[in-house]
Amino acid sequence: MPDHTASADLQATLDHLESHADENLARFDALLRIPSVAAEPAHDADTRRASEWIVALMEEIGIEHATATPTVTGHPVVTGDWLHAGADAPTVLVYAHYDVQPPDPLDEWIRPPFEPRYEDGKVFARGASDDKNQLVQHLNAADAWLRAAGRLPLNLRFVFEGDEESSAVPVEEFIAAHPELLAADLCLVSDGAMYDDEGTPEITYGLRGISYFEITVSGPRQDLHSGSYGGAVRNPANVLVKLLAALTDEHGRCTVPSFYDQVRSLTDAERDAYSALPYDVEAQRDLIGVPQMWAGDPDYTFMERLSGRPTFDINGLWGGYSGDGSKTIIPARASAKFSTRLVPDQDHAEIAELMVTHLARLAPPEVTVAVKVIQGGYPYMTPIDSPATQRAAAALERAYGRAPLFARSGGSVPFVSALQLATNLPVLLVGFATPNGNYHAPNEWLPLDYWRGGMEAIVHLWDEFSRATPEELRVR
């Protein structure tokens, strides 16, 4: 396609986004109102309804073969495609997820989490930044191309999962069962954020993996009177906190034997790149409301610890009495959920085995300790100098008027590692949320400027990728 035609189509598409801003935002609002909390069975019907809503929108805008495919262990995976750009044009697979985190604690929301609140140029709702915004942004961008230009500039496939926040197993099963629906030259993942709240775009070149656990310590058949049995019966809550405390040292380093054996060391170039990233530690401290940031492992800088090193975190604790007043008992059981974030080249299955074995060794004989592996995902790294990455950088610079920064993420996207293992497809991570949007917390939010800017950036990305050959995008 001649450059002048591409430029005309590109401008027409951008103009269409602007002239249909209200319609595009109404779609976002509609999806935000569906409580697709995949982790909670009470919301299974809602999560399924969200998948059906997405299929209907895809059909409305002209995406073909839109389907919500059931999974064996989870929620449907939504797929669709538009493959009429020709065999010589590249094919890009677009990924996002439509499930959201549980909204608890509900009493900390200013307005109910599934009733979007628009205030001060922001939208507040569960899923506003993670990840319904990015799913709808991609579909709105496709709609704008098709309405304004009559075609897309490249071949596109879409895959939207409904279990990202709770389990990697369903999407792993889907990838193994339906590789034909994922055939592409490049995968563009939008489940992330801009670099800062000043509108600096980011290309994420690394993800941490994850291994997530639930531990339960069980003692007597039922709660016991602590005056009658204290000192004679091992208290499961006491045991639980001792076990958890024994899993890290004073610097937060995991004490499980062999935990660090496969950790890929940071190169000098990577450490230089970390030191060059702008980051205001005090501003972040003030934003999240802690007295001071934790020093952590003294062998690594603050920025390196944020995404380049493994972590251990307790995610929840429960057991015994927690109501008003006192109840002097030895609880029958106590439980916790905890997770480890992993870095290249750690294997989440190996880490899970090491953790379970170590806890079994530590468990005292007076109680029963059961450890359940809830979730696992592999780390991922992509080359900064690949042709696809450099083209994405050029597109983002045109869209935002400033060059993107390259950074590793401390989070995990299990789909990426599963796709890599099954297909070895190159993956590019570009997100359009705000980095401080209260993901996984009350009053999640997204700046409306980021909502509009993200759609415009996607339009530029597709235009730029359309100028590459399929072989060029496949280079790693």
Secondary structure, DSSP 8 states (H G I E B T S, - for coil): --HHHHHHHHHHHHHHHHHTHHHHHHHHHHHHTS--BTT-GGGHHHHHHHHHHHHHHHHHHT-EEEEEE--SSS--EEEEEE--S-TTS-EEEEEEE--B-----GGG-SS-TTS-EEETTEEESTTTTTTHHHHHHHHHHHHHHHHHHSS-SSEEEEEEES-TTT-SHHHHHHHHH-GGGG--SEEEE--SB-SSTT---EEEEEE-EEEEEEEEEE-SSS-EEHHHHTTTS--HHHHHHHHHHTTB-TTS-B-STTTTTT-----HHHHHHHHHS---HHHHHHHHT-SS-----TTS-HHHHHHTS-EEEEEEEEES--SSS---EE-SEEEEEEEEEE-TT--HHHHHHHHHHHHHHH--TTSEEEEEEEEEE--EE--TTSHHHHHHHHHHHHHHSS--EEEE-SS--HHHHHHHHHH---EEE---B-TTS-TTSTT-EEEHHHHHHHHHHHHHHHHHHHTS-HHHHH--
